[in-house]
Amino acid sequence: MKKMSFVLVFVFGSIMAGNSQNNQIISIKVGEQMSVNSGMPVEHKEIGTAVMEFMYDYRYLRDTADINSAVTDRMVLQVGYGLSKFTSYRVMLIDSLISVSTPDQIKANPGRYVGGETFSLYKNYPTGKFTTTDKIATDWFLIEELIPTQEWSMTEGTKEILGYKCRRATCNFRGRDYIAYYTDEIPVADGPWKFGGLPGFIMEVRDIHDHYSFVCVGINSKANRQITMPEVEYNKTSREKFYRTKYRYDINPMGYLETVSGVKVHIITPEGKSRPDLAQPRKLTYDYIETDWKNY
């Protein structure tokens, strides 16, 4: 990985810095929940064509003790022949925007080029497996796993979602208990994120504590968009090792960035006062959607 030697000086808020050589953007949000995100143009390879697309609102709590801490991202499930991709719709738009933007355009309005969930999930790619790609700061990761089995129990209860009558089902999956609503009126056996295995299409799923939820909010039954995957240098790892790396980053993003990328970060208030305390390790106020990684 190419080492970066420039020094970033930040104030409170969300500040981005552009690297004119490769259009890389580093965004650091300073505050109670600190994070580092980056965006840069990458090549994508086509792996299929979507014939249907389903839009979801993906919502989760950043603080499980505060319902007002909810974060929502619009996700899209692209369903093609024999495979599907679940990814952030905002990231899809940003990828297209970065590819046609100049370094000067990025520097002039960097906020347009970051944001959205960083993970993408590919079902049945390669055949018989799930592939997850994700970014931690400036690093790309790839996780392959066998298609997991979800043992659903059909329960009483129905709900109408987007005009479709949906039935209720429950399951426990990797540390959380979930309630899902699915319909047999859509000829697709799939669902958001890693969910599937029901006799129909999953329109909504949430854990019983409402810390994580996926709700279908739109359907394009005549999609004709490429399903793509970034062609980058991945760190291939296991699901458990990825979560351990993500945890190390989430409790100390500045330290992680300095260690793996060589970027020295100084946080300074508008008054010119240094605030190294804001870059100190912190305790997470939430847990990941899969909690079983701690058992390995």
C-alpha positions as CSV (number, residue, x, y, z in Angstrom):
1,M,0.0,0.0,0.0
2,K,1.3,3.4,-0.9
3,K,2.2,5.5,2.2
4,M,0.9,9.0,2.5
5,S,3.1,11.6,4.3
6,F,0.9,14.7,4.3
7,V,-0.3,16.2,7.6
8,L,-4.1,16.9,8.1
9,V,-5.3,19.6,10.4
10,F,-9.0,19.3,11.3
11,V,-11.6,21.4,13.1
12,F,-14.9,20.3,14.6
13,G,-17.3,18.9,12.1
14,S,-16.8,16.9,9.0
15,I,-13.7,18.0,7.0
16,M,-12.3,16.4,3.9
17,A,-8.9,16.6,2.3
18,G,-8.1,15.8,-1.3
19,N,-5.0,14.2,-2.6
20,S,-4.5,15.8,-6.1
21,Q,-2.4,12.9,-7.3
22,N,-5.0,10.2,-7.0
23,N,-8.2,12.1,-6.2
24,Q,-8.3,10.4,-2.8
25,I,-10.5,12.0,-0.2
26,I,-10.2,11.4,3.6
27,S,-13.1,12.4,5.7
28,I,-12.8,12.5,9.5
29,K,-15.8,13.3,11.6
30,V,-14.8,14.6,15.0
31,G,-17.1,14.3,17.9
32,E,-18.8,11.6,20.0
33,Q,-18.7,9.2,17.1
34,M,-15.5,9.7,15.2
35,S,-14.9,8.0,11.9
36,V,-12.5,8.0,9.0
37,N,-13.8,7.5,5.4
38,S,-12.1,7.7,2.1
39,G,-13.1,7.8,-1.5
40,M,-11.1,7.5,-4.7
41,P,-11.8,6.4,-8.2
42,V,-11.5,2.6,-8.8
43,E,-12.1,0.3,-11.7
44,H,-15.1,-1.9,-11.6
45,K,-15.6,-5.3,-13.3
46,E,-19.0,-6.4,-14.6
47,I,-20.2,-9.7,-13.1
48,G,-23.8,-9.6,-14.2
49,T,-26.9,-7.6,-15.1
50,A,-29.7,-6.7,-12.8
51,V,-33.2,-7.5,-14.0
52,M,-34.9,-6.2,-10.9
53,E,-33.8,-3.7,-8.2
54,F,-35.2,-3.3,-4.7
55,M,-34.6,-0.2,-2.6
56,Y,-34.3,-0.5,1.2
57,D,-33.9,1.8,4.1
58,Y,-31.2,0.3,6.2
59,R,-31.4,1.7,9.8
60,Y,-29.3,1.0,12.8
61,L,-28.5,2.6,16.2
62,R,-25.1,4.1,16.9
63,D,-26.0,4.2,20.5
64,T,-28.2,1.4,21.7
65,A,-29.3,3.5,24.7
66,D,-30.5,6.4,22.5
67,I,-33.2,5.9,19.9
68,N,-32.3,9.3,18.4
69,S,-28.9,8.0,17.4
70,A,-30.3,6.1,14.4
71,V,-28.4,6.2,11.1
72,T,-30.2,5.4,7.9
73,D,-28.8,4.7,4.4
74,R,-30.6,3.9,1.2
75,M,-29.5,0.5,0.0
76,V,-30.2,-1.3,-3.3
77,L,-30.6,-5.0,-3.9
78,Q,-29.7,-5.8,-7.5
79,V,-31.1,-9.1,-8.6
80,G,-29.6,-10.8,-11.7
81,Y,-29.6,-14.2,-13.2
82,G,-28.0,-16.5,-10.6
83,L,-26.6,-13.8,-8.3
84,S,-27.5,-10.6,-6.5
85,K,-25.7,-7.6,-5.0
86,F,-26.7,-5.5,-1.9
87,T,-25.0,-2.2,-1.7
88,S,-25.4,1.5,-0.8
89,Y,-27.2,3.5,-3.4
90,R,-25.3,6.6,-2.4
91,V,-22.0,4.8,-2.9
92,M,-23.1,3.7,-6.4
93,L,-23.8,7.4,-7.3
94,I,-20.5,8.5,-5.7
95,D,-18.5,6.0,-7.7
96,S,-20.0,7.3,-10.9
97,L,-19.5,10.9,-9.9
98,I,-15.8,10.4,-8.9
99,S,-15.0,8.7,-12.2
100,V,-16.0,11.8,-14.2
101,S,-14.7,14.5,-11.7
102,T,-11.4,16.3,-11.8
103,P,-9.2,16.8,-8.7
104,D,-10.2,20.5,-8.6
105,Q,-13.9,19.6,-8.6
106,I,-13.4,17.2,-5.8
107,K,-11.5,19.8,-3.7
108,A,-14.1,22.4,-4.3
109,N,-16.9,20.3,-2.9
110,P,-15.5,17.2,-1.2
111,G,-18.7,16.4,0.7
112,R,-20.3,15.2,-2.5
113,Y,-17.8,12.4,-2.8
114,V,-18.0,10.6,0.6
115,G,-20.8,8.9,2.6
116,G,-22.9,5.8,2.5
117,E,-22.3,2.3,3.8
118,T,-19.0,0.9,2.7
119,F,-19.9,-2.8,2.5
120,S,-21.3,-4.7,-0.5
121,L,-22.7,-8.2,-0.3
122,Y,-22.7,-10.5,-3.4
123,K,-24.9,-13.6,-3.1
124,N,-23.9,-16.8,-5.0
125,Y,-20.7,-15.1,-6.2
126,P,-18.7,-17.2,-6.6
127,T,-21.3,-20.0,-7.0
128,G,-22.4,-21.4,-3.7
129,K,-20.8,-18.6,-1.6
130,F,-21.4,-15.1,-0.3
131,T,-18.7,-12.5,-0.9
132,T,-18.6,-9.3,1.1
133,T,-16.4,-6.4,0.2
134,D,-15.8,-3.6,2.7
135,K,-13.5,-0.7,3.5
136,I,-11.9,0.3,6.7
137,A,-10.4,3.7,6.4
138,T,-8.3,3.4,3.2
139,D,-8.1,-0.4,3.2
140,W,-10.2,-2.8,1.1
141,F,-11.3,-6.2,2.5
142,L,-12.8,-9.3,0.9
143,I,-14.6,-12.0,2.8
144,E,-15.9,-15.2,1.2
145,E,-18.1,-17.6,3.1
146,L,-20.4,-20.5,2.4
147,I,-24.1,-19.5,2.0
148,P,-25.3,-19.6,5.6
149,T,-28.4,-21.5,6.6
150,Q,-31.2,-19.5,8.4
151,E,-33.7,-21.7,10.3
152,W,-36.9,-19.7,9.9
153,S,-40.1,-20.4,11.9
154,M,-43.4,-19.4,10.3
155,T,-45.5,-17.4,12.7
156,E,-48.9,-15.8,12.8
157,G,-49.2,-12.3,11.5
158,T,-49.4,-10.4,8.2
159,K,-48.4,-6.9,7.0
160,E,-48.9,-5.0,3.8
161,I,-45.8,-3.5,2.4
162,L,-45.8,-1.5,-0.9
163,G,-49.2,-3.1,-1.7
164,Y,-47.9,-6.7,-1.2
165,K,-49.4,-9.0,1.4
166,C,-46.5,-10.3,3.6
167,R,-46.3,-13.1,6.0
168,R,-44.3,-13.2,9.2
169,A,-41.4,-15.4,10.1
170,T,-38.7,-15.4,12.8
171,C,-35.1,-16.7,13.2
172,N,-32.0,-16.4,15.2
173,F,-28.9,-15.6,13.0
174,R,-25.4,-15.0,14.3
175,G,-26.3,-13.6,17.7
176,R,-29.6,-11.8,17.0
177,D,-33.3,-12.7,16.9
178,Y,-35.1,-11.4,13.8
179,I,-38.6,-10.8,12.6
180,A,-39.1,-10.8,8.9
181,Y,-42.1,-10.2,6.5
182,Y,-42.0,-11.9,3.1
183,T,-44.3,-12.1,0.1
184,D,-44.9,-14.9,-2.4
185,E,-46.3,-12.3,-4.9
186,I,-42.8,-11.4,-6.2
187,P,-41.1,-14.2,-8.2
188,V,-37.7,-13.8,-6.4
189,A,-36.4,-15.8,-3.4
190,D,-34.0,-13.2,-1.9
191,G,-33.8,-10.4,0.6
192,P,-31.6,-7.7,2.0
193,W,-28.1,-8.2,3.3
194,K,-27.5,-11.9,4.1
195,F,-31.2,-12.8,4.5
196,G,-32.9,-15.4,2.4
197,G,-34.2,-18.9,2.5
198,L,-37.9,-18.1,2.8
199,P,-40.6,-19.2,0.3
200,G,-40.8,-15.7,-1.2
201,F,-39.2,-12.3,-1.2
202,I,-38.2,-10.6,2.1
203,M,-39.7,-7.1,2.2
204,E,-38.8,-6.2,5.8
205,V,-36.5,-7.7,8.5
206,R,-35.5,-6.3,11.9
207,D,-34.0,-7.6,15.1
208,I,-36.3,-7.8,18.1
209,H,-34.6,-4.9,19.8
210,D,-34.9,-2.7,16.7
211,H,-31.2,-2.0,16.7
212,Y,-31.0,-3.1,13.0
213,S,-33.7,-3.0,10.3
214,F,-34.2,-3.3,6.6
215,V,-37.4,-2.1,5.0
216,C,-38.2,-2.2,1.3
217,V,-39.3,1.2,0.0
218,G,-39.3,0.8,-3.7
219,I,-39.1,-1.7,-6.6
220,N,-37.9,-1.4,-10.1
221,S,-39.1,-4.5,-12.0
222,K,-37.6,-3.4,-15.3
223,A,-34.0,-2.8,-14.3
224,N,-31.2,-3.1,-16.8
225,R,-28.1,-2.0,-14.8
226,Q,-24.7,-3.6,-14.6
227,I,-23.8,-5.5,-11.4
228,T,-20.2,-4.6,-10.7
229,M,-17.4,-5.3,-8.3
230,P,-14.5,-3.0,-7.5
231,E,-11.2,-4.2,-9.0
232,V,-8.9,-3.3,-6.2
233,E,-6.2,-4.9,-4.1
234,Y,-8.1,-6.7,-1.4
235,N,-7.0,-7.9,2.0
236,K,-8.6,-11.4,1.9
237,T,-9.7,-12.4,5.3
238,S,-12.2,-14.3,7.3
239,R,-15.4,-12.9,8.7
240,E,-14.2,-13.1,12.3
241,K,-10.8,-11.5,11.6
242,F,-12.5,-8.7,9.7
243,Y,-14.7,-7.8,12.7
244,R,-11.6,-7.8,14.9
245,T,-9.9,-5.4,12.6
246,K,-13.1,-3.3,12.3
247,Y,-13.3,-3.2,16.1
248,R,-9.7,-2.0,16.4
249,Y,-10.5,0.8,13.9
250,D,-13.8,1.8,15.4
251,I,-12.4,2.3,18.9
252,N,-9.4,4.2,17.6
253,P,-9.8,5.4,14.0
254,M,-7.0,8.0,14.2
255,G,-4.6,5.4,15.6
256,Y,-5.6,2.9,12.9
257,L,-5.2,5.4,10.1
258,E,-1.7,6.5,11.3
259,T,-0.6,2.8,11.7
260,V,-1.7,1.4,8.3
261,S,-1.5,4.5,6.1
262,G,1.3,6.6,7.5
263,V,-1.0,9.7,7.8
264,K,-0.2,11.9,10.8
265,V,-3.3,13.5,12.2
266,H,-3.5,16.7,14.3
267,I,-6.9,17.9,15.6
268,I,-7.0,21.7,16.2
269,T,-10.0,23.8,17.2
270,P,-10.9,27.0,15.3
271,E,-9.2,28.9,18.1
272,G,-5.9,27.0,17.4
273,K,-6.0,24.8,20.5
274,S,-4.7,21.3,20.0
275,R,-7.1,18.5,21.0
276,P,-5.2,15.2,21.1
277,D,-7.8,13.9,23.5
278,L,-10.3,13.6,20.6
279,A,-8.0,11.0,19.0
280,Q,-7.9,8.8,22.0
281,P,-9.5,5.3,22.0
282,R,-13.1,5.2,23.0
283,K,-15.7,2.6,24.0
284,L,-18.3,1.6,21.4
285,T,-21.9,2.4,22.2
286,Y,-23.3,-0.3,19.9
287,D,-22.5,-3.8,18.6
288,Y,-22.2,-5.1,15.1
289,I,-25.1,-6.7,13.3
290,E,-23.3,-10.1,13.7
291,T,-22.3,-10.5,17.3
292,D,-21.0,-14.0,17.2
293,W,-17.5,-12.9,16.0
294,K,-16.6,-12.4,19.6
295,N,-17.0,-16.1,20.2
296,Y,-14.1,-17.1,17.9
